Every structure is written in structure tokens, then in C-alpha cells.
């Protein structure tokens, strides 16, 4: 199960406008972040499954895409760790 996806964006203000509208169409709402924050989380109910964050000097946009998976137990986690590249 995917827990959440985080994207770094060049312009958080423009990205908020775009993703607010887009994700509303699939039932996601703003669940984290305020209008003046450099971060926003979206999801159904209070679960931020999709997040955007303003790029910075060390983390430019379109780099370090963060996807978090939920595993059932430690055995599954070890399988993923040992079979990843």
C-alpha cells in the first residue's frame, strides 16, 4: 500500500492552485498546511496521501521524489530492502 507521495515543486503558490483544483475532483481535500506554508498535504478525510513542498537549494524540484509504502510486517520490509536496487 502506498502511504504517501511527496513532490518538490518550483513554485509552491502556483502548485497549490493547480493541485487544489485537480485533487478536489478526486475527492482529496487540504489536510496539512496553511496558505502561507511551503508545504501542503492532500487526501481523503485527514490522511495526507499526496504532498507538495517548495524546492530549496539542497532539494531542487523534480528531485528526490518521496514515495512511502506501508508493509504488513517486518518480513515484508526485509524482502523489499534485500531486493531493491
Residue frames relative to the residue before (quaternion, step in Angstrom):
aa qw qx qy qz dx dy dz
X 1.0000 0.0000 0.0000 0.0000 0.00 0.00 0.00
X 0.3577 -0.7018 0.5690 0.2361 3.57 -0.97 0.83
X 0.3201 -0.7558 0.5456 0.1690 3.57 -0.80 1.06
X 0.7617 -0.2513 0.1561 0.5764 3.58 0.89 -0.93
X 0.2432 -0.7205 0.6308 0.1546 3.51 -1.37 0.38
X 0.0935 -0.7924 0.6018 0.0342 3.58 -0.93 0.95
X 0.0982 -0.7855 0.6104 0.0286 3.56 -0.90 1.02
X 0.3064 -0.7036 0.6067 0.2074 3.56 -1.09 0.77
X 0.1322 -0.8117 0.5684 0.0245 3.56 -0.88 0.98
X 0.5609 -0.6214 0.4374 0.3285 3.57 -1.20 0.57
X 0.8059 0.1117 -0.0186 0.5811 3.57 0.94 -0.88
X 0.2966 -0.8013 0.4932 0.1633 3.57 -0.12 1.29
X 0.6275 0.5521 -0.3480 0.4247 3.62 1.00 -0.73
X 0.6889 0.4522 -0.2737 0.4960 3.58 0.88 -0.95
X 0.6468 0.5300 -0.3202 0.4452 3.58 0.99 -0.80
X 0.6156 0.5409 -0.3480 0.4554 3.59 1.03 -0.72
X 0.6440 0.5160 -0.3226 0.4636 3.59 0.92 -0.89
X 0.6774 0.4995 -0.2871 0.4574 3.58 0.88 -0.98
X 0.7499 0.4094 -0.2331 0.4644 3.59 0.67 -1.09
X 0.5524 0.5812 -0.4042 0.4400 3.63 1.10 -0.53
X 0.7099 0.4576 -0.2491 0.4740 3.56 0.86 -1.01
X 0.6801 0.5086 -0.2898 0.4414 3.57 0.83 -1.01
X 0.7489 0.4243 -0.2370 0.4505 3.56 0.68 -1.07
X 0.5313 0.6077 -0.4055 0.4289 3.59 1.22 -0.39
X 0.6447 0.5512 -0.3226 0.4200 3.58 1.04 -0.77
X 0.7317 0.3574 -0.2444 0.5264 3.62 1.18 -0.37
X 0.6569 -0.5691 0.2947 0.3971 3.55 1.23 0.46
X 0.4961 0.6259 -0.4513 0.3981 3.59 1.24 0.24
X 0.1159 -0.7711 0.6216 0.0744 3.55 -1.13 0.69
X 0.6020 -0.5264 0.4376 0.4110 3.56 -1.29 0.19
X 0.0324 -0.8215 0.5692 -0.0148 3.57 -0.67 1.11
X 0.7687 0.1677 -0.1223 0.6050 3.61 1.28 -0.23
X 0.7608 0.3790 -0.2793 0.4466 3.55 -1.10 0.70
X 0.2671 -0.7359 0.6052 0.1442 3.51 -1.21 0.72
X 0.7315 -0.4444 0.2812 0.4340 3.57 -1.25 0.24
X 0.7530 0.3840 -0.2247 0.4848 3.61 0.99 -0.71
X 0.4842 0.6638 -0.4358 0.3673 3.61 1.25 0.11
X 0.4282 -0.6772 0.5359 0.2663 3.56 -1.28 0.43
X 0.6852 0.3893 -0.2374 0.5680 3.55 1.30 0.41
X 0.0581 0.7781 -0.6254 0.0114 3.56 -1.15 0.61
X 0.1417 -0.7794 0.6068 0.0652 3.54 -1.05 0.86
X 0.1448 -0.7902 0.5941 0.0404 3.55 -1.00 0.92
X 0.2763 0.7654 -0.5638 0.1411 3.52 -1.18 0.49
X 0.5797 -0.5214 0.4589 0.4260 3.51 -1.31 0.01
X 0.8152 0.1271 -0.1338 0.5490 3.57 -1.01 0.76
X 0.7238 -0.4042 0.2972 0.4737 3.63 -0.77 -0.95
X 0.5086 0.6499 -0.4049 0.3937 3.58 1.16 0.56
X 0.2164 -0.8143 0.5248 0.1213 3.63 -0.24 1.22
X 0.0749 -0.8374 0.5415 0.0052 3.58 -0.03 1.27
X 0.7631 0.2109 -0.1214 0.5987 3.58 1.25 -0.41
X 0.0199 -0.8201 0.5697 -0.0500 3.57 -0.75 1.08
X 0.1199 -0.7523 0.6407 0.0956 3.55 -1.19 0.62
X 0.0430 -0.7866 0.6159 -0.0024 3.55 -1.12 0.72
X 0.5484 -0.6222 0.4563 0.3224 3.56 -1.08 0.79
X 0.4815 -0.6482 0.5026 0.3089 3.56 -0.99 0.83
X 0.0922 -0.7606 0.6346 0.1012 3.56 -1.30 0.30
X 0.7690 -0.3845 0.2424 0.4495 3.57 -1.31 0.08
X 0.7422 0.4098 -0.2222 0.4814 3.58 0.94 -0.84
X 0.7772 0.2313 -0.1077 0.5751 3.57 1.22 -0.48
X 0.1068 -0.8300 0.5451 0.0509 3.61 0.19 1.25
X 0.6634 -0.4882 0.3865 0.4149 3.54 -1.30 0.37
X 0.8261 0.2202 -0.1957 0.4804 3.54 -1.21 0.63
X 0.6248 0.4657 -0.3769 0.5008 3.57 1.13 0.57
X 0.8378 0.1964 -0.1308 0.4924 3.53 -1.22 0.40
X 0.0797 0.7863 -0.6030 0.1081 3.58 0.75 1.01
X 0.2126 -0.7987 0.5590 0.0671 3.53 -0.79 1.07
X 0.0468 0.7724 -0.6302 0.0638 3.58 -0.69 1.13
X 0.1348 -0.8034 0.5782 0.0462 3.57 -0.70 1.08
X 0.1778 -0.7832 0.5914 0.0724 3.55 -0.89 1.01
X 0.2883 -0.7204 0.5996 0.1958 3.54 -1.16 0.60
X 0.1345 -0.7870 0.5988 0.0628 3.57 -0.85 0.98
X 0.5964 -0.6195 0.3926 0.3262 3.53 -1.19 0.58
X 0.8085 -0.0710 0.0813 0.5785 3.56 1.03 -0.74
X 0.7330 -0.4288 0.3006 0.4340 3.57 -1.32 0.11
X 0.5988 0.5724 -0.3585 0.4305 3.60 1.05 -0.71
X 0.6603 0.4929 -0.3074 0.4759 3.60 0.94 -0.84
X 0.6341 0.5295 -0.3234 0.4614 3.57 1.02 -0.79
X 0.6562 0.5018 -0.3065 0.4730 3.60 0.96 -0.84
X 0.6174 0.5398 -0.3429 0.4581 3.60 1.04 -0.74
X 0.6673 0.4938 -0.3005 0.4696 3.57 0.88 -0.94
X 0.6641 0.5161 -0.3019 0.4488 3.60 0.89 -0.90
X 0.7281 0.4411 -0.2522 0.4602 3.59 0.87 -0.89
X 0.7360 0.4032 -0.2343 0.4907 3.61 1.17 -0.39
X 0.5088 0.6434 -0.4243 0.3835 3.59 1.25 0.07
X 0.4673 -0.6609 0.5078 0.2950 3.54 -1.28 0.33
